[in-house]
Amino acid sequence: MKQFNVPIIYRSPLISAIKQQRKQLDKMKKDFSPTLLDLGAVHIYLARHFGFCYGVENAIEIAFRTVDENPGKRIFLLSEMIHNPHVNEDLQERGVHFLQDTYGKQLTPFEELTPEDIVITPAFGTTLAIEEKLHGIGLETKKYNTTCPFVEKVWNRSEQIARKGYSIVIHGKPRHEETRATFSHSAYSAPTVVVNDMKETIELGKYITGEKQAAQFKEEFKGRFSEGFDPASHLQRIGVVNQTTMLSSDTQAIADYLKKLMAAHYGLQEGNVEERFADTRDTLCYATNDNQSAVLGMLGTDAQLAIVVGGYNSSNTSHLVELCEEKLPTYFISSEAKILSKNEILHYNFHTKEELLTHDFLPLNAPVKLLITSGASCPDALVENVIRKIAGFYNAEKVMDNLIASYAHQ
């Protein structure tokens, strides 16, 4: 796989060495067990896979290179490059401006742009309408497009099944940049509707079976279906694609539910279900799958708590938190600064969208055993900082330095 030129400030000598060793020992990526960092009084189980993915490294390389190669030019990002505040802040400090916030609210009017400006498309991609607007201004878009290849894969899959006469059901968060972009591209090719979860999928299914009338559809799925969408006709043949960072088990469950529903409603046997339901297979990206599988691999340990590091608006990170929460007390933090002391941690509840202060989050009895992972947009350097801060609570800094040295010589 291609190697990217990512700023050294995002790298971690310890984690790079660990990942390289695990890769050499497990080239086929079949072992999802964690790496144990034995620091004496504290044992840290580090996920097999976590941190920057291919799409994120690609986006960061293009963005930083664009800044370096264009001194004096005005450079804009359509929205956040990725969902990590530290990376976005670094770009802003280098003079990059945002045209929109993460939900599409305009921060800088398009009317202020000129053909001499540079506009970078973020890793999530963008809508066809925005692309057309930029082209109308005379801006170059392909050269500064950092759309993740795995997001584009979803767009291509949607186009493929659209050509065969299927409508598109997108499993995604309706307000997320990637879902908005995927919706735009899918809706250009076929009737399209977005479902957020299984509950909404079940309600959508009632329009397939006729339990609900088309008149209700426009209100129930307001703002989430393509122009002219007619549930009576457009839900007769469907295929499911997704926002690439959704929980894989949720996407699979939604696809299985709709497939069985179509088969039962139209009296289809297993061999001819494709008459009504397209075989899209899983459109989640490799990193989402690997990171989620790695979390499941960690949950078989005897850990007492989990810490997940990443941006609070990161979809893929929130799903890692969701998996950990099923078994352990879990703390979602954006950096080591959120660990206020050995007794206090400021962490994010993504269900209620608020930060919470928790006391005595670390167990009293040694050795303390915890899991650590991070989202696909989180720099490894932040994860090492978290490990170092926790090691410091147990006077294990020297043990950690020795560990780094030992990995460096392997």
Sequence and secondary structure as in RCSB ss.txt:
>XXXX:A:sequence
MKQFNVPIIYRSPLISAIKQQRKQLDKMKKDFSPTLLDLGAVHIYLARHFGFCYGVENAIEIAFRTVDENPGKRI
FLLSEMIHNPHVNEDLQERGVHFLQDTYGKQLTPFEELTPEDIVITPAFGTTLAIEEKLHGIGLETKKYNTTCPF
VEKVWNRSEQIARKGYSIVIHGKPRHEETRATFSHSAYSAPTVVVNDMKETIELGKYITGEKQAAQFKEEFKGRF
SEGFDPASHLQRIGVVNQTTMLSSDTQAIADYLKKLMAAHYGLQEGNVEERFADTRDTLCYATNDNQSAVLGMLG
TDAQLAIVVGGYNSSNTSHLVELCEEKLPTYFISSEAKILSKNEILHYNFHTKEELLTHDFLPLNAPVKLLITSG
ASCPDALVENVIRKIAGFYNAEKVMDNLIASYAHQ
>XXXX:A:secstr
       GGG  HHHHHHHHHHHHH TT      EEEE SSEEEEE SS S  HHHHHHHHHHHHHHHH TTS E
EESS SSS HHHHHHHHHTT EESB TTS BSS GGG  TTSEEEB TT   HHHHHHHHHHT   STTB   HH
HHHHHHHHHHHHTTT EEEEES TTSHHHHHHHHHHHHHS EEEE SHHHHHHHHHHHHTSS HHHHHHHTTTSB
 TT  HHHHTSSEEEEE TTS HHHHHHHHHHHHHHHHHHHT  GGGGGGTB      S HHHHHHHHHHHHHTT
S  SEEEEES TT HHHHHHHHHHHTTS EEEESSGGGB SSSEEEEEETTTTEEEEEES S SSSSEEEEEEE 
TTS HHHHHHHHHHHHHHTT HHHHHHHHHHHHT 
